C-alpha cells in the first residue's frame, strides 16, 4: 500500500479535473469501486488517487481507506467531530437530499459541495437566460466561512443547473450539454 500524503500537503499544486468514469476502479467490488467519486476526489492528493486506482482487491482498498481517514482524523479535538464523522453525517444527508436517479447524493455536484462545506448560508434561484430554460440554483457561503473537509475555503457562490435529469455545476460544458438536450426536445418526430 502506498504511503498517504499529509492532508496539508495533499493540496500542493493544481489537481487535474477528471470525469467520474476516470475515478472508477473496475477491479474492486461494488463497495469500493466508486469510492473516489465525489468529495473524496477533492480531499485526496494525486498520489493517493493514483494509488487507489492501482488496487486490485478489496482488502487493499479497505486498508487504504482506514489509513486515509486515520491521517485526516489526527489532531481532532475531544469535543469536535473528526473529518470522518463530519463526512459520514453529511454524506447521509446528501444521499437523502440530492440523490438523482441511480446516482447517490454524495456523488452529485450539489452533494459534493454540501459534504465539503456544509449547509450554504443561503440558496437562491436565478432565471435562465433562455425562454423556458431551467432556473439556476445558487448556493451562497459567507466570506468568513470555515475551510471545508479538504482544507480549502468555499467560493462565495456555487451555481447549479439541471441537465438531462441531473443537477450539475453551471459551466460552459453544462451549458453545451443543456443546449443539446433542449434541441432534442424540440425535434419533431418524423412519420412516414
N, C-alpha and C positions, 0 to 999 in steps of 0.2 A: 504494500500500500504506500502510495506517495505521501510525503510529509505535507501537512497543511500550512499554508501561509497564514501569518497572523492577520486578523481582520483589518488592522490599520494598514498593513502592507498590501492587502488584497486589492485596494483601490488605486494603487500607483499606476499611472498611465491610463489611457483610454481603452476600454474593453470594446472589442468589435461587436456590432449588432449581429444577432443570429436569429434565424427563424426557429420556431419551436421544433420543427422537424429535425433540425441540426442538434438539438439538445436531447433527443430521444435516443436511448441506448437499447436497441432491439435484442441484445444478448442477455438482458436482465428480465426477471419476472415482472408481472404487472405492478406489483407494489413499488418497484424501484425504477422501472424503465423511464418514467416521466418525471422523476424527482427534480431534475434541473429546470424544468419548465416553470416559468412564473417568477416569484420573488427570490427563489434560491439562486437563480441565474444572476440576479442583481447583487446578491450577497457574496457569491463565490468569486474567487480570483480566476484568471485564465488558466493558471496551473491546476487549480482544483477541478475546473471544468474538464480540461483535457484528461486528467487522471480518472475522473468518474466515467467519462465516455470510453475509456480503455478497459473498464472492468468487464469480466466475462461471467461472473457468477454473483448470486445474491449475497453470499456471505461477505465478499469483498465490499460490496456496496453498503451493507449494513454496518460493518466496522468503520467504513469511511464516514458515514452519516453520524455515527456516535462521536467520532473524533471531531467532525465538523462542528457539532453543537458544543462539545466539551470546550473547544478552543474559544468559541464565541461567548459561552456562559461564564468563563473565567472572570473573576473580579466582580461578579454581580453581588450587590449588597443583600443582606439578610432580609430586609423588608421590601425588596423590589423584585418584580418578575424578571426572570432571566430572558435573554433574547429567544431562547427556545420556547419558553412558556408564552411569551407575547406572540410569537409566530403561530403557535398552536391555537391560541384563543382567537386570534384574528383570522386564521385560515378557516376555522369552524364557522365564524360569522360570514366570511366571504363566500363560502360554499352555500350558505343559506340565502344570501342576497344576490349574488352575481353569477350563479350557475346559468349557463346558456346552452340549451340542448344537452348534448352529452359532455360538454366541457365544464369541469368543476370550476366553481367561482374562484378558487385560489390560482387558477391558471389563466384567468382572463386579465385584460389590461386594468379594468377597474379593481378587480380582486387583488392584483399585484400591488397597485398603488395603495389600496387600503391596508394590506398586510405590512408594507414597508413603513407607512407614515401614520396609520390610524385614521380616525374619522376626520374628514375635512371640516374646516370651520364653517363652511357654507357651500351649498350646492345651488347653482343657478342654471337656467336653461336659456340658450340663445336661439333666435330664429335662424333657420337655414337661409343661406344666400340664394337658394333656388326655390322657386314656387313649388309648393308641395313637398319640399325636402324635409327630412327628419331634423328635429332640433338638435343642437349640440348640448351636451351635459357638461357643465363646467364645475370642477371641484376647486375650491379656494382654500389655501392654507395661510396662516398668519406669517408675517415676515420673521417673527421671532420663534418659529416652530422648532421643536427639538429635532435632532438628527434622527433619521429613520433607522431601521434594523440593519441597514447596510452602511451606516455611518455618514450618509450624506443628508443634508437638509433638503426638504421638499422645495420644488419650484413654487412660485406664488400661486399658479393655477395649472390645472390639467384639463384638457378638453377631450371629450369622447364623442364619437358618432356611431350610429348603428349602420353596419354594412353587412348585408347578406345574412341577417339573423344574429349577428354578434356585435357587441359594442366594443369598439377599438379606439386607440389613441387617434385623435384627429391630426392627420398629417397629409402630405401630398400623396403618398401611396394609398391611404384610406380614401381620399377624395377620388382618385382614379378608379379604385375598385367600386366606389359608390356610383360613379358615372356609368360604369359598365353595367352594374345591377339595374340602374334606372333605365338604361337603353333596352335591356332585356325585357323589362316590364312593359315598355311602350310598344314593343314589336307586336304587330298583329299576326295571328296565326294565318298561314296560307291554306286555303281549302281548294281542293281540286274538284 
